[in-house]
């Protein structure tokens, strides 16, 4: 532990935070040097977001002290944090979708003239000055609903900088970004550091820590473990410190032994919300005992494809068959009844009812069936029994959370609930869309092992991921999607990362 000094932008001492009987943080301390990128690393539910929420004033610690540049401060709420030049970009963005970029950035700090009339011209100029200064390229007049997730994140960063942030907290900043957007974000962080800003990133992505951070503090189950110089540790060492045991970063699996085709798409056409073809005559097969991974850059029809398969949208042409039965243009219920289970990309919009309890979410697709329902009445004992098993099997934290609202769990633990629920439905086809988004390496290892285990049971698995490493690591067969079509299908290991990347970008391979 270092002495309290002006050399450190933030020093937190003895931070203890409890939620009822649950201790989320126990006597945690951390020192963050000025003008650096400092990573806070931990498993899902380890307490890293809670620690930063204490710094930002969203939570009040029962014990502990906070120092900024050597001076003790009392951060009672986010307004006090902002007054101390602290900004925070949350994992789930807080933007008004039908407002423009500029309107969102100035919301709450509007520029007005002497008569109290909003001066949008002056506000826009101030926004553009920040955009140009840090390379945060974004259209100030675009509506939030019309821009990508990566651009929305830039808007959140601009909001914090507009309010004068010198210390910027980024909560899981790469969880929803494409590989290209991650590289752009790292460049933006470096520009901010050059200007004297201090950045704290809450994450469990080891590759990005190695690429962007100077130091890393590790928290495990609410306890401070260590702070290390990132340059002098390996990803494997960071993973081991995070979870408390050695983690295998490569999926171990036997060669697939696929059998009959269980799922087939022929000549599928799906339109997007602008009535343009997003999926264009797509063909795909998945066999029993096989993991097919779809690799592609975001925006090439993956979203519309999954929505058509799960009947969240209508297809304009083509067929979708499971076990020989056509399911296109029916209903989500019919999809589930035909033994298709889906881990959706957006767990909040598609995977969970946030105001329901963990137990209610755990059986939400089967609440009307025995043993959870009899003669129209819910059988709560059976519901709780199943949920406790799921919590134990998937290491959901905190233990005993079955009656808590699911929105109170960390993002990673919410994802574990979804994965456990869908696998326990015993599907013939398991669709996993970004299944490890927001998970730590220990949980990622568990999810990947779960997918392989289900494959080995003879299940058909369709994996859709923007993480090329994940597709190459887990899939037996890789299908590259570009501009709404599958442009190449091959066995894992037949093409390297560069060849696949070329296909993802619309190029052609000399062996094609």
C-alpha positions in Angstrom: 0.0 0.0 0.0 1.4 3.4 -1.0 1.4 6.6 1.0 -1.3 9.1 0.3 0.2 11.4 -2.4 -0.6 13.9 -5.1 1.0 11.6 -7.6 -2.1 9.4 -7.5 -5.3 10.6 -9.1 -7.3 8.1 -6.9 -6.5 6.3 -3.7 -9.1 4.2 -2.0 -8.5 2.8 1.5 -10.4 0.1 3.4 -13.5 0.3 1.3 -16.2 -2.0 2.7 -19.6 -2.2 1.1 -22.5 -4.5 2.2 -25.9 -5.2 0.7 -27.9 -6.6 3.6 -26.0 -9.6 4.9 -23.9 -9.9 1.7 -20.4 -8.2 1.8 -19.6 -7.1 -1.7 -16.3 -5.4 -0.8 -14.2 -6.1 2.3 -11.4 -3.7 3.2 -10.4 -3.0 -0.4 -7.7 -0.5 -1.3 -6.4 0.7 -4.7 -3.9 3.3 -5.9 -4.3 4.8 -9.4 -1.5 6.9 -10.8 -2.3 10.2 -12.7 -2.1 10.0 -16.4 -2.4 6.2 -16.8 -4.8 3.6 -17.8 -5.5 1.4 -14.8 -7.5 -1.8 -15.1 -9.7 -3.2 -12.3 -9.8 -7.0 -13.0 -12.1 -9.5 -11.4 -14.6 -12.3 -12.0 -18.3 -11.6 -12.4 -19.6 -10.6 -9.0 -16.1 -10.0 -7.6 -17.0 -6.4 -6.7 -15.1 -4.4 -9.3 -18.1 -2.4 -10.5 -19.3 -1.9 -7.0 -15.9 -0.4 -6.1 -16.1 2.1 -8.9 -19.7 2.9 -8.1 -18.5 3.9 -4.7 -15.9 6.1 -6.3 -18.6 7.7 -8.5 -21.0 8.2 -5.6 -23.7 5.8 -6.7 -23.1 3.7 -3.6 -22.0 4.8 -0.1 -19.4 2.5 1.6 -20.0 1.5 5.2 -16.2 1.9 5.8 -13.2 3.4 4.1 -11.8 6.6 2.7 -11.3 8.1 -0.8 -8.5 10.5 -1.7 -8.2 12.5 -5.0 -4.7 13.9 -5.7 -3.8 13.4 -2.1 -6.9 15.2 -0.6 -9.6 13.3 1.3 -13.0 13.7 -0.3 -16.6 12.7 0.6 -18.4 11.7 -2.6 -22.1 11.5 -1.5 -23.6 11.2 -5.0 -22.7 11.4 -8.7 -23.1 15.2 -8.8 -20.3 15.5 -6.2 -18.2 13.1 -8.3 -18.8 15.2 -11.4 -17.9 18.3 -9.4 -14.6 16.5 -8.6 -14.0 15.9 -12.4 -14.9 12.2 -12.3 -16.9 10.8 -15.2 -18.3 7.3 -15.6 -19.4 5.4 -18.7 -21.7 2.5 -17.6 -21.8 -0.9 -19.2 -25.4 -0.3 -20.3 -25.6 3.2 -21.8 -27.8 5.9 -20.5 -28.9 7.7 -23.7 -32.2 9.0 -25.0 -32.6 7.1 -28.2 -34.7 9.7 -30.1 -32.4 12.6 -29.2 -29.5 13.6 -31.3 -25.9 13.0 -30.3 -25.5 16.7 -29.3 -28.7 16.8 -27.3 -27.7 13.7 -25.3 -24.2 15.2 -24.6 -25.5 18.5 -23.3 -28.5 17.1 -21.4 -28.5 18.5 -17.9 -25.8 21.1 -18.7 -27.5 23.0 -21.5 -25.9 26.2 -22.9 -28.4 29.1 -22.8 -28.2 32.8 -23.7 -29.1 35.6 -21.4 -32.8 35.1 -22.0 -32.6 31.4 -21.0 -33.0 30.1 -24.6 -31.1 27.0 -25.6 -28.0 27.9 -27.7 -27.6 24.7 -29.8 -25.0 26.4 -32.1 -22.7 27.1 -29.2 -23.3 23.6 -27.7 -22.6 21.9 -31.0 -19.3 23.9 -31.4 -18.2 22.8 -27.9 -19.0 19.2 -28.7 -17.1 19.3 -32.0 -14.0 20.9 -30.3 -13.9 17.8 -28.0 -14.5 15.4 -30.9 -11.6 16.9 -32.9 -9.3 17.1 -29.8 -9.5 13.4 -29.0 -10.4 11.7 -32.3 -13.9 10.8 -31.1 -15.3 10.9 -34.6 -19.1 10.9 -34.4 -21.9 12.8 -36.3 -23.2 15.4 -33.8 -26.6 15.6 -35.5 -27.3 11.9 -35.8 -30.0 10.3 -33.6 -28.9 7.8 -31.1 -31.2 5.1 -32.5 -29.5 5.4 -35.9 -25.9 4.9 -34.8 -23.9 1.8 -33.8 -23.2 0.6 -30.3 -19.6 1.7 -30.7 -20.7 5.2 -31.6 -23.1 5.3 -28.7 -20.2 4.5 -26.4 -18.3 7.5 -27.9 -21.3 9.7 -27.1 -21.1 8.5 -23.4 -17.4 9.3 -23.3 -18.1 12.7 -24.9 -20.8 13.4 -22.2 -18.2 12.8 -19.5 -15.6 15.0 -21.2 -18.1 17.7 -21.9 -18.7 17.9 -18.1 -15.0 18.3 -17.5 -13.9 14.8 -16.5 -10.2 14.3 -15.8 -10.8 10.9 -14.2 -12.8 8.6 -16.5 -14.3 5.3 -15.4 -15.2 2.9 -18.2 -17.3 -0.1 -17.1 -16.7 -3.1 -19.4 -15.9 -0.8 -22.3 -15.3 -3.5 -24.9 -18.2 -5.8 -24.0 -20.4 -4.6 -26.8 -17.8 -3.6 -29.4 -16.5 -5.2 -32.6 -12.8 -5.9 -32.9 -12.4 -2.8 -35.1 -14.2 -0.7 -32.5 -12.0 -2.1 -29.7 -8.9 -0.9 -31.6 -10.4 2.5 -32.1 -11.3 2.8 -28.4 -7.8 1.9 -27.4 -6.5 4.7 -29.6 -9.0 7.1 -28.1 -7.8 6.1 -24.6 -4.2 6.8 -25.6 -5.2 10.2 -26.9 -6.9 11.0 -23.6 -3.9 9.8 -21.6 -1.6 12.1 -23.7 -3.8 15.0 -22.6 -3.3 14.2 -18.9 -6.5 12.3 -18.3 -6.6 9.2 -16.0 -8.7 6.2 -17.2 -10.0 3.4 -15.0 -11.3 0.4 -17.0 -13.4 -2.3 -15.3 -12.9 -5.4 -17.3 -12.1 -9.1 -17.4 -10.8 -9.1 -21.0 -7.2 -10.0 -20.6 -6.1 -9.3 -24.2 -7.4 -5.7 -23.9 -5.7 -5.2 -20.5 -2.4 -6.2 -22.1 -3.1 -3.8 -25.1 -4.2 -0.8 -23.2 -3.4 -0.7 -19.4 -0.4 0.4 -17.5 -1.3 -1.2 -14.2 -4.0 -3.7 -13.1 -5.6 -4.2 -9.7 -7.2 -7.6 -9.1 -10.2 -8.2 -6.9 -11.5 -11.7 -6.0 -14.8 -12.2 -4.2 -14.8 -8.8 -2.7 -11.1 -8.9 -1.5 -8.1 -7.0 -2.8 -5.5 -9.4 -4.3 -2.7 -7.4 -5.8 -1.7 -4.6 -8.2 0.7 -5.5 -11.0 2.6 -3.9 -13.8 0.8 -5.1 -16.9 3.9 -5.2 -19.0 5.5 -7.8 -16.6 2.6 -10.4 -16.4 1.1 -12.8 -18.9 -2.5 -13.3 -19.7 -2.4 -16.7 -18.0 -0.9 -15.2 -14.8 -3.7 -12.5 -14.7 -6.3 -15.2 -15.2 -4.9 -17.3 -12.4 -4.9 -14.3 -10.0 -8.4 -13.4 -11.0 -10.0 -16.8 -10.3 -7.6 -18.2 -7.8 -6.6 -21.2 -9.9 -5.1 -22.0 -13.3 -7.4 -21.4 -16.2 -7.1 -23.1 -19.6 -7.6 -20.3 -22.2 -7.8 -22.9 -25.1 -10.9 -25.1 -25.4 -10.0 -28.8 -25.0 -12.2 -31.0 -27.1 -12.2 -34.2 -29.1 -12.8 -34.1 -32.8 -16.5 -33.7 -33.6 -18.5 -36.7 -34.8 -21.4 -35.1 -36.6 -24.4 -37.2 -37.6 -27.7 -36.3 -39.4 -28.7 -32.7 -40.3 -31.0 -31.5 -37.6 -31.3 -27.8 -38.7 -31.4 -26.4 -42.2 -31.9 -23.0 -43.8 -32.5 -22.7 -47.6 -32.6 -19.5 -49.7 -33.5 -17.4 -46.7 -34.3 -13.7 -47.3 -35.0 -11.4 -44.3 -35.6 -7.6 -44.5 -34.4 -5.1 -41.9 -36.3 -2.3 -40.3 -35.8 -0.1 -43.4 -37.3 -2.8 -45.6 -34.0 -3.6 -47.3 -32.7 -7.2 -47.7 -30.4 -7.9 -44.8 -30.2 -11.7 -45.3 -29.9 -12.5 -49.0 -30.6 -16.1 -50.0 -28.7 -17.6 -47.1 -28.1 -21.4 -46.9 -26.9 -23.2 -43.7 -26.9 -26.6 -42.1 -26.1 -27.8 -38.6 -25.8 -31.5 -37.8 -26.2 -33.4 -34.5 -23.0 -33.5 -32.6 -21.5 -30.4 -34.3 -20.8 -26.8 -33.4 -21.2 -24.5 -36.4 -19.8 -21.0 -35.8 -20.8 -18.0 -37.8 -18.0 -15.5 -38.2 -18.6 -12.0 -39.5 -18.3 -8.3 -38.9 -21.3 -6.9 -37.1 -24.0 -5.6 -39.4 -23.8 -8.3 -42.1 -27.2 -9.9 -41.3 -26.5 -11.8 -38.1 -29.1 -9.9 -36.1 -31.9 -10.4 -38.8 -30.9 -14.1 -39.3 -31.3 -14.9 -35.6 -34.5 -12.9 -35.3 -36.0 -14.9 -38.3 -34.9 -18.3 -36.8 -36.5 -17.4 -33.5 -39.5 -15.9 -35.1 -39.0 -12.4 -33.7 -39.3 -11.2 -37.3 -40.8 -12.5 -40.5 -38.7 -13.9 -43.3 -39.5 -12.7 -46.9 -38.6 -15.9 -48.6 -36.9 -19.3 -47.9 -37.4 -22.1 -45.4 -36.1 -22.8 -41.9 -36.4 -26.4 -40.8 -35.8 -28.1 -37.4 -36.0 -32.0 -37.6 -37.7 -31.6 -41.0 -40.5 -29.3 -39.7 -40.8 -25.8 -41.2 -40.9 -23.1 -38.5 -40.4 -19.8 -40.4 -43.0 -17.1 -39.9 -44.7 -18.9 -36.9 -44.1 -17.7 -33.4 -41.4 -17.7 -30.7 -43.5 -20.1 -28.7 -43.6 -22.5 -31.6 -39.8 -22.2 -32.0 -39.3 -23.2 -28.3 -41.8 -26.1 -28.7 -39.8 -27.4 -31.5 -36.8 -27.8 -29.2 -34.8 -24.7 -30.2 -33.2 -22.8 -27.3 -31.6 -19.4 -27.7 -29.0 -17.5 -25.8 -29.8 -14.0 -27.2 -27.2 -11.3 -27.8 -29.0 -8.7 -25.7 -29.7 -10.3 -22.3 -31.8 -7.3 -21.1 -34.1 -7.0 -24.1 -34.4 -10.6 -25.1 -33.1 -12.9 -22.3 -34.6 -11.6 -19.0 -37.5 -9.8 -17.4 -35.4 -7.5 -15.2 -38.1 -6.9 -12.5 -38.8 -10.6 -12.1 -36.9 -12.6 -9.6 -34.0 -14.9 -10.5 -36.3 -17.9 -10.0 -39.0 -16.5 -12.2 -36.5 -15.9 -15.0 -35.1 -19.4 -14.6 -38.4 -21.1 -15.5 -39.9 -18.3 -17.6 -40.2 -20.5 -20.7 -41.7 -23.4 -18.8 -43.8 -21.7 -16.1 -47.0 -23.2 -17.7 -45.7 -26.8 -17.6 -45.3 -29.4 -14.8 -43.7 -29.5 -12.4 -43.8 -25.7 -12.2 -47.5 -25.3 -12.8 -50.5 -27.4 -11.8 -54.1 -26.4 -12.8 -52.9 -22.9 -13.6 -51.1 -22.3 -10.3 -47.4 -21.9 -9.9 -45.6 -24.5 -7.8 -43.1 -22.2 -6.1 -41.2 -25.0 -4.3 -40.4 -26.7 -7.6 -39.4 -23.4 -9.1 -37.0 -22.6 -6.3 -35.6 -26.1 -6.3 -34.7 -25.9 -10.0 -33.2 -22.4 -9.6 -31.0 -23.5 -6.7 -29.7 -26.3 -8.9 -29.0 -23.8 -11.7 -27.2 -21.4 -9.3 -25.0 -24.2 -8.0 -24.3 -25.7 -11.4 -23.4 -22.4 -13.1 -21.7 -20.7 -10.1 -24.2 -17.8 -10.0 -23.4 -15.2 -7.4 -24.4 -14.4 -4.8 -25.5 -17.8 -3.6 -29.1 -17.7 -2.4 -30.1 -15.1 -4.9 -33.1 -17.0 -6.2 -35.7 -14.6 -4.7 -33.8 -11.4 -5.6 -34.7 -9.3 -8.7 -32.5 -10.4 -11.5 -31.6 -6.8 -12.3 -29.6 -6.8 -9.1 -27.1 -9.4 -10.4 -24.0 -8.4 -12.3 -24.2 -8.7 -16.1 -22.0 -11.9 -16.1 -24.2 -13.6 -13.5 -27.3 -12.6 -15.4 -25.8 -14.3 -18.5 -25.1 -17.5 -16.4 -28.8 -17.7 -15.5 -29.7 -17.5 -19.2 -27.1 -20.1 -20.3 -28.2 -22.5 -17.5 -31.9 -22.0 -18.3 -31.5 -22.6 -22.1 -29.2 -25.7 -21.7 -31.5 -27.2 -19.1 -34.4 -27.1 -21.6 -32.7 -30.0 -23.4 -32.9 -28.5 -26.9 -32.1 -30.3 -30.2 -30.6 -27.0 -31.4 -28.9 -24.6 -29.1 -28.3 -21.1 -30.6 -25.7 -19.2 -28.7 -25.3 -15.5 -29.8 -22.4 -13.8 -28.2 -22.7 -16.3 -25.3 -19.6 -15.0 -23.4 -20.2 -11.3 -23.8 -19.5 -9.7 -20.4 -18.1 -12.9 -18.8 -14.8 -13.3 -17.1 -12.3 -16.0 -18.3 -13.4 -18.5 -15.7 -17.0 -18.2 -16.8 -16.0 -18.2 -20.5 -14.1 -21.4 -19.9 -17.2 -22.9 -18.3 -19.6 -21.7 -21.1 -17.3 -23.1 -23.8 -17.0 -26.4 -21.9 -20.8 -26.4 -21.7 -21.2 -26.0 -25.4 -18.7 -28.8 -26.1 -20.4 -31.0 -23.6 -23.8 -30.5 -25.2 -22.2 -31.2 -28.6 -20.8 -34.4 -27.3 -24.3 -35.4 -26.1 -25.4 -35.1 -29.8 -26.9 -31.6 -29.7 -26.6 -29.3 -32.7 -25.0 -26.0 -31.7 -25.1 -22.7 -33.7 -22.6 -20.2 -32.4 -22.8 -16.6 -33.5 -20.0 -14.4 -32.2 -18.2 -11.2 -33.2 -15.1 -12.6 -31.4 -13.2 -14.4 -34.1 -11.0 -16.0 -31.5 -14.1 -17.6 -29.9 -15.4 -18.9 -33.2 -12.0 -20.4 -34.1 -11.6 -21.9 -30.6 -15.0 -23.5 -30.2 -16.5 -24.2 -33.6 -16.0 -27.5 -35.5 -17.3 -25.9 -38.7 -17.0 -22.2 -39.5 -19.4 -20.4 -41.8 -18.4 -16.8 -42.8 -21.2 -14.4 -43.3 -20.8 -11.3 -45.5 -23.5 -8.9 -46.8 -26.3 -11.3 -45.7 -24.9 -14.4 -47.3 -22.7 -17.4 -46.2 -19.7 -16.8 -48.4 -17.6 -19.8 -47.3 -18.0 -22.9 -45.1 -15.0 -25.0 -43.9 -13.8 -27.1 -41.1 -12.0 -25.5 -38.2 -8.2 -25.4 -38.8 -8.5 -25.3 -42.6 -8.0 -21.5 -42.7 -6.0 -19.2 -40.5 -7.1 -15.9 -38.9 -5.9 -13.8 -41.8 -7.7 -15.8 -44.4 -11.0 -15.8 -42.4 -10.6 -12.0 -41.8 -10.3 -11.5 -45.5 -13.5 -13.4 -46.2 -15.3 -11.4 -43.4 -14.3 -8.2 -45.1 -15.7 -9.3 -48.4 -12.5 -10.5 -50.0 -11.9 -13.8 -51.8 -9.5 -16.5 -50.8 -7.2 -18.0 -53.4 -8.3 -21.5 -52.4 -12.0 -20.7 -52.7 
